Amino acid sequence: MKKFIAFVFALMISISAFCSDSLTVFYRIRVDQDIDLSSQRLVTLGLEKAREAEADYVIIDLDTYGGALNAADSIRSAVLRYEKPVIAYVNMQAASAGALISIACDSIYMKTGSSIGAATVVNQTGDVMPDKYQSFMRGMMRATAQATGRDPVIAESMTDTANVLSLTPAEATAAGYCEGICETEYEVAEQVARGKQFIIKNMEDDMTWLDKLIQILLNPLLQSIFMMMIIGGIFVEIRTPGIGLPLLTAVVGALLYFAPAYLGHLVSYWEIILFFVGLVLICLEMFVIPGFGVCGISGIIAVVVSLAFAMVDNAELFRWDGTFNIQPILQPVAQVLLSAVVAVFGSVWLVRKLYTTRSFDHIALRQEMKAEEGFTGVVSGLESLEGQEVVVFTDMRPSGKVMTADGRIYEAVLKFGGYAAKGQRLVVVNSEQGRLYCEIV
């Protein structure tokens, strides 16, 4: 009896091992948003998790009208480099950047009523971009189609500004751009598995709370707000005395901007270091070096470059032949500059609105430096006071303030040092840089 039980147990283990070995694993990544930094991280993270799960296939479940070209290019490269087969399931739209990602996949399946194509490059208002952008997109579409064994002419036609091409499932099947029409991802898995047992693992089930938080913070709208917090906070802090809420706003904005990208492996050390170097240069220009020149301009450029490059996959900036690829960085630079303009004008408007309210007292120091209280700027015409007698307005040790016969108050210094008490009489010897130099009468 014991031998029989051991035999059954061994048989069950063998059957279980056999079933486990023959089970096909699909890993599903759902992309139902605009193609941007957030979706770029979503796909790259999904591919990493699929690799950890030892999935046989990856299904990118697409429903997007397109988005940022630099993010789409990064996703395309990640898909082409992935060692296992990647399947694009068009559910329902794969337009523009979505078409580029689909063509980068090893196979494409489409849902009834879906479409793929319309990859013309447009700006944020929907206007067609100049031909150099279209040429870059056409080249990427051709190269991607060739890499996955598809007709490059059809891929290029999807970027045609005169007669842009979009394909229905039937048209895509006839053109060799669709392997099958399926209503769900399960039907896709059934067609690919071809009768073998399979399971579908969803990326949503593997995402931690930190992964989900990073995805939220990488939203382009939030990223623009964080940039405005950084630039606006620095601008207001420089324009107001002391250190307070504006600086705190800039620091919080920088943390919210760089931390998610760093944790998501989208930003490198050098971009963060460049940002802080830029801030140091700006501070040196404002508080140490007189005027505004090379140091300040270099600081502004460093801040803009660091913020822009933080939105770009650095691997996509250099082509295989070592040349620099400027196209992916153009949109991030424009976004940074636009955010900077909005931040500066918004900060000026906000400060003016708050200045008349009591809330401003908790944000910045409200202090008027009045001449009758002894505050003066760099004034001219002090030579006329030379030789006149003045009265010590505040104790001088050896600097302080003096008052002239007509009641005006000026900064003054005892020329040969020493001490002069309030009310004591002095004589003005000479004046330099808005300050009087006196001697005791």
C-alpha positions, 0 to 999 in steps of 0.5 A: 500500500505504501508503495502504491501511494508513493507511486501515485505521489510521484506520478502527480509530481511528474504530471504537475511538472509536465503541465508547468513546463508546457504552460505558456505565460502571457504578460499583459501591459495595458496602455490606455493613455497618451504616450508620454513619460508616464506611459514610457515608464509603464511599458519599460517597467512592464517589460522588466516585470515580464522578464522577472516573471519569465513570461513567454510573450508580452501583450501590449494592450493599446488604446491611444491616440498618440502623444510625445514622439520622444516617449514613443521612440523610447518605447519602440526601442525598448520593444525592439530590444526585448528578447521575447516576442512582443504582441501589440493588441490594438484595442481600439486605437493605435494612432500616431505614436501608438502606430509606431509602437505597434509596428515595433512589436513582433505581431499585431492583433486588432479588435473589430472596429479598431484602426492603426495609422495616422502617424503624422507629427503635429504640435499640441494644437493639432497643426502639422509640424514642418517637413523635417519632423515628418522626415524624421518620423518617416525614417523611424516608421520605415526602419521599424517596419524593416526591423519587424519584417513589414512593408516599409512603404505602408508604414511610411504612408501613415505619415503622409501629410497629404493623404495620411493612411489609417488601416482597419483590421481587414485592411491591415490583415491584407497588408500584412500588418495584422495577424488576426482579429480578436475581441479580447486579449484571451482570444489573442493568447488562444491564437498564439498558444495554438491549443497549448495551455496558457495563463495571462498575468496582468501588470496591474497585479504586480504594481506596488503603491510606489509604482502607482504613485510614480505613474501619477507624478509622471503625468505631463500636466503635473510635471509642468506644474512642478517645473513652474513651482521650481522656476517660480519659487526661485524667481520670487525668492530672489526678488524678495528679502530673506528665505521663506515659502518661495524657496520651500516651494522650489525645493518641493517642486524639485523633489516632486519633479526629479524623484519619480523620474529617478526612482523610475530609472528615467533620470541620471545623476548628471541631470540632477547635479547639473540642475543644482550647479545651475542654481549655484551659478544663478545665486552667485550671479545674483548675490556675489558677482555684480551685474548679469553675465556669463555666470547667470546665463550659464546657470539658466542654461544648465537649469533648462537643460537639466529639466529638459533632459530629465524628460528624455531617455538618454539612450535615444539621444545618440544614434548607432553611429554616435551622432547626436539625435536632437529631435527627442529633446526639442519638445521637452525644451519647449515645455520647459521654456513655456513653463518658465514663462508661465511661472515668471508671469504667474509669480509676478501676478500672484505676488501683486495679488497677495501683497495687499492681503494679510496672507502676504505677511506670512510669506515674505517680509513687508518692510518699507525703507523710508528716508526719514527712518534713516534708509538711503540708497546710493545717492549723488550730490553728497560732495556739497555736504563736505565741510558742513557740520552734522549731528550723530543720529545713531551711535557710531562704532565707528559707522552709523547714521548722521543727520544734516541741518535740514533733517536728512539722514545719511550713512556715515563713518568716522574716518579715523575710527573711534566712537561717537555718541548720539547727539555729538557734532561732527564735520564732514570730511569727504564722501564716497559711494553714497557714504559720508566720512566724518571727524569729531569737531 
